[in-house]
Amino acid sequence: MIDASRGSSRAVILALLLTGLVAAGCGLGAPRPSREYRSSIEKWRADREAKLQSDDGWLSLAGLFWLQPGENSMGTASDQDIRLPEGVGPAHAGSFYLEAGRVMLRAKPGSGLTLNGKPFNEVVLETDAAGEPDHVRIGRVLLYLVERGEKIGVRVKDPENPARRAFRGLKYFPIDPEWSIIAEWVTFESPKTLRIANIIGQVTKFQVPGEVRFRVAGESYSLLPINEDPADDQLFFVFGDETNGKQTYAAGRFLDAGPVRDGKVVLDFNKAYNPPCAFTKFATCPLPPKENRLSLRIEAGEKAYGPRH
């Protein structure tokens, strides 16, 4: 699975672009953004920050524990395999049992563990591999299973996580409509296989049906989308550029786009955003493939997160 979120105003921006109200990216030096365009980007930013800061947003991610075959104990005690935040539940709350890719959670009496708001003795849990995982709660903490290749882990989200309390907002490049580019969609004769590594060293293969091609300052560039669901008409890109490690997150950024209309797609780099790994060490983000590492400075969108930036 890929950790990413989707913007909500692509259709509005596409309409503005195709009617000439927002400049297409054919080089730098565009006029100031229109009031409508600026408002749409400001709303996108506000929605992004609100989701990031929500009770179960990425800033609440307090732990990721990879399960070992057999019993994996859970509680607040220091000797537990899955350590819960201090003050959340008993010292020994229960155990996860991993057997042949199947995970059972057995609760200790009086632990306070619930599934869908109801207490239980033991339950077989669904991971995120098939969509929405089962949500287990203990006190204020949310627990669920993530499946990455052959690894299954327990993700812990805590609304009182220090990273959430310390959040002071995101930083962005100035809004520049010249970085909202109408690109050409080119369908391949047969899908290409793209190998995507993630930050924990795993590699996943994706079937890519085509690419977007665009020009900046007279130079040609292309990007390959990474979509887990071939039926999804929205495009998801993991890309790198020459601002990485300087103004922007070193491992690259994400961009949502689409749908493709009349062979065109809008790439609005003002909506480029940091992957979850920019905010927490407990995420499993994909890294840009070599095909998506652009020899170009994209001075648009979200900047690197943290006090040094």
C-alpha positions in Angstrom: 0.0 0.0 0.0 1.1 3.5 -0.6 0.6 6.2 1.9 -0.9 9.2 0.2 -3.8 11.5 0.1 -5.8 13.0 -2.6 -6.7 16.7 -3.3 -10.3 17.7 -3.7 -10.3 20.5 -6.2 -8.7 19.1 -9.4 -11.9 19.5 -11.5 -12.1 23.2 -10.6 -8.4 23.8 -11.5 -8.7 21.8 -14.7 -11.7 24.0 -15.8 -9.8 27.1 -15.1 -6.7 25.9 -17.0 -8.7 24.8 -20.1 -10.5 28.1 -20.2 -7.3 30.1 -20.0 -7.9 31.6 -16.6 -4.7 30.0 -15.2 -1.4 30.1 -17.2 -0.1 26.8 -18.5 3.5 25.9 -17.8 5.5 26.8 -20.9 8.3 28.6 -19.1 8.7 30.8 -16.0 7.6 34.3 -15.4 3.8 34.0 -15.4 1.6 36.8 -14.1 0.3 36.8 -10.5 -2.3 34.1 -9.8 -5.9 35.1 -10.1 -8.0 35.4 -7.0 -9.9 32.2 -7.9 -6.7 30.2 -8.4 -5.1 31.5 -5.2 -8.2 30.7 -3.2 -8.3 27.2 -4.6 -4.6 26.5 -3.6 -5.1 28.1 -0.2 -8.1 25.9 0.5 -6.1 22.8 -0.6 -3.3 23.8 1.8 -5.8 24.3 4.7 -7.4 20.9 4.0 -4.0 19.3 3.8 -2.9 20.7 7.2 -6.3 19.8 8.8 -6.0 16.2 7.7 -2.3 16.0 8.8 -3.3 17.3 12.3 -6.4 15.2 12.7 -6.7 12.7 15.6 -5.6 9.8 13.3 -3.4 11.9 10.9 0.2 11.2 10.2 1.4 13.4 13.1 -0.4 11.0 15.5 1.6 8.0 14.3 3.5 6.8 17.4 4.8 3.4 16.5 5.2 0.6 13.9 6.0 -2.9 15.2 6.7 -5.7 12.8 5.3 -8.9 14.0 7.4 -12.1 14.4 5.9 -15.6 13.9 4.1 -16.7 17.0 3.2 -14.5 20.0 3.9 -10.8 20.1 3.0 -9.3 23.5 1.4 -5.9 23.9 1.1 -3.4 26.8 2.7 -0.5 28.5 5.4 -2.5 30.3 9.0 -2.1 29.1 9.3 -5.8 28.2 6.4 -5.9 25.8 7.0 -6.5 22.1 4.4 -3.9 21.2 4.9 -1.0 23.6 1.9 1.2 24.2 2.3 4.8 25.3 2.6 5.3 29.0 -0.8 5.5 30.7 -2.7 3.8 27.9 -4.0 0.5 29.1 -2.5 -2.1 31.5 1.1 -3.3 31.6 0.0 -6.5 29.7 -3.0 -5.9 27.5 -2.9 -8.8 25.2 -1.0 -10.5 22.4 -0.9 -10.7 18.6 -0.3 -14.2 17.1 1.1 -14.4 13.6 0.7 -17.7 11.9 1.1 -18.3 8.1 0.1 -14.7 7.3 -2.9 -14.7 9.6 -3.0 -12.5 12.7 -5.1 -13.1 15.7 -5.4 -10.7 18.6 -6.1 -12.2 22.0 -7.1 -9.7 24.7 -6.4 -10.1 28.4 -9.5 -9.8 30.7 -10.1 -6.2 31.7 -7.7 -4.9 29.1 -10.1 -2.4 27.7 -9.3 -3.4 24.1 -12.3 -3.0 21.7 -13.0 -3.7 18.1 -15.6 -1.5 16.5 -16.5 -0.2 19.9 -17.1 -3.6 21.4 -14.9 -5.7 23.8 -13.7 -9.1 22.6 -11.7 -12.1 23.8 -10.0 -12.9 20.6 -10.4 -12.0 16.9 -8.7 -12.5 13.6 -7.8 -9.1 12.1 -7.8 -7.9 8.5 -4.8 -5.9 7.4 -4.7 -2.9 5.0 -3.9 -5.2 2.1 -7.5 -5.6 1.0 -8.5 -2.0 1.8 -9.6 -0.7 5.2 -8.0 -2.7 8.0 -9.8 -3.6 11.3 -9.5 -0.8 13.9 -8.7 -1.8 17.5 -8.8 0.8 20.2 -7.4 0.9 23.8 -8.1 4.2 25.5 -7.2 7.0 23.2 -4.9 4.9 21.0 -5.8 3.3 17.6 -4.2 0.1 16.5 -4.3 -1.6 13.0 -2.4 -3.9 10.8 -0.3 -2.9 7.8 1.0 -5.5 5.3 4.1 -4.7 3.3 5.2 -7.5 1.1 5.8 -10.5 3.4 5.9 -8.3 6.5 2.9 -7.5 8.8 3.1 -4.8 11.4 1.0 -3.1 14.0 0.6 0.6 13.5 -0.1 2.7 16.6 -1.7 6.1 16.4 -1.9 8.4 19.5 -3.7 11.8 19.3 -1.4 12.9 22.1 1.8 12.0 20.2 4.5 14.6 20.8 4.9 15.2 17.0 1.3 16.3 16.8 1.5 18.6 19.8 4.7 20.2 18.4 3.2 20.9 14.9 3.6 24.5 13.9 2.4 24.4 10.3 3.8 23.7 6.8 5.9 25.9 4.6 5.4 26.5 0.9 6.9 28.1 -2.1 4.9 31.2 -3.3 1.8 30.2 -5.3 2.8 30.4 -9.0 0.3 29.5 -11.7 3.1 28.9 -14.1 3.8 25.6 -12.2 0.3 24.4 -13.0 1.1 22.7 -16.3 -1.1 21.1 -19.0 0.8 18.0 -19.8 0.2 15.4 -22.6 -0.9 11.9 -21.7 0.8 9.2 -23.8 -0.5 5.7 -23.6 2.1 2.9 -24.1 1.5 0.2 -26.7 1.8 -2.2 -23.8 2.1 -1.4 -20.1 5.6 -1.0 -18.7 6.7 -2.7 -15.5 8.0 -0.2 -13.0 9.9 -1.2 -9.9 9.3 1.0 -6.9 11.4 0.8 -3.7 10.1 2.0 -0.4 12.0 3.5 2.5 12.4 0.2 4.3 14.0 -1.5 1.3 11.2 -3.4 -0.2 10.5 -3.3 -3.9 7.0 -3.5 -5.5 6.2 -3.9 -9.2 3.6 -1.7 -10.9 2.1 -1.9 -14.3 2.2 1.6 -15.8 -0.1 2.2 -18.8 1.4 5.5 -20.0 3.2 8.7 -19.0 2.8 12.4 -18.9 5.0 14.6 -21.0 5.4 18.4 -20.4 7.8 21.3 -21.0 9.3 23.8 -18.7 11.4 26.7 -20.0 11.7 25.0 -23.4 12.9 21.7 -22.0 11.0 18.4 -22.2 10.3 16.2 -19.2 8.1 13.1 -18.4 6.7 11.4 -15.3 5.3 7.9 -14.8 2.3 7.4 -12.5 2.1 4.8 -9.8 -1.5 3.6 -9.3 -2.4 0.6 -7.1 -5.9 0.4 -8.7 -5.8 0.4 -12.5 -9.4 1.5 -12.5 -8.6 4.7 -10.6 -8.8 7.7 -13.0 -6.7 9.8 -10.7 -2.9 9.7 -11.2 -0.4 9.5 -8.4 3.2 10.5 -8.9 6.3 10.0 -6.7 9.0 12.4 -8.0 12.3 14.0 -7.2 13.8 17.2 -8.4 16.8 19.4 -7.8 15.3 21.1 -4.8 15.4 17.8 -2.8 17.6 18.0 0.2 17.7 21.8 0.0 14.4 23.5 0.1 12.3 20.3 -0.1 12.3 16.9 1.5 15.4 14.9 0.6 13.6 11.7 -0.5 11.2 13.5 -2.9 7.6 14.5 -3.0 4.1 13.3 -4.0 1.7 14.8 -6.6 -1.9 13.9 -7.4 -3.3 14.7 -10.8 -6.0 13.6 -13.3 -8.3 12.6 -14.7 -7.0 12.5 -18.2 -9.3 14.5 -20.5 -8.8 14.7 -24.3 -5.3 13.4 -23.9 -4.3 16.1 -21.5 -3.7 16.1 -17.7 -3.0 19.0 -15.3 0.1 18.7 -13.2 -0.2 21.4 -10.6 3.1 21.4 -8.7 1.7 24.0 -6.4 0.0 20.9 -4.8 3.2 18.9 -4.6 3.4 17.6 -1.0 5.7 15.7 1.4 5.3 12.0 1.9 4.4 10.8 5.4 8.0 9.9 6.1 8.8 13.6 6.3 6.8 13.7 9.5 7.4 10.3 11.1 9.9 7.5 11.1 7.0 4.9 11.3 5.7 5.3 7.7 6.7 3.1 4.8 6.9 5.6 1.9 7.7 4.8 -1.7 10.8 6.5 -3.2 10.9 8.1 -6.6 12.0 5.7 -9.4 14.9 6.9 -11.5 12.5 7.7 -14.3 10.8 10.3 -12.1 13.9 12.1 -10.9 13.8 15.4 -12.8 16.9 17.4 -13.7 14.8 20.5 -12.9 14.2 22.8 -9.9 10.5 22.7 -9.1 10.1 25.7 -6.8 6.5 25.1 -6.1 4.4 23.3 -3.5 5.4 22.1 0.0 8.8 22.7 1.4 10.7 20.5 3.7 9.2 20.1 7.2 11.1 20.9 10.4 12.8 23.8 12.3 15.8 23.9 9.8 13.5 24.9 7.0 
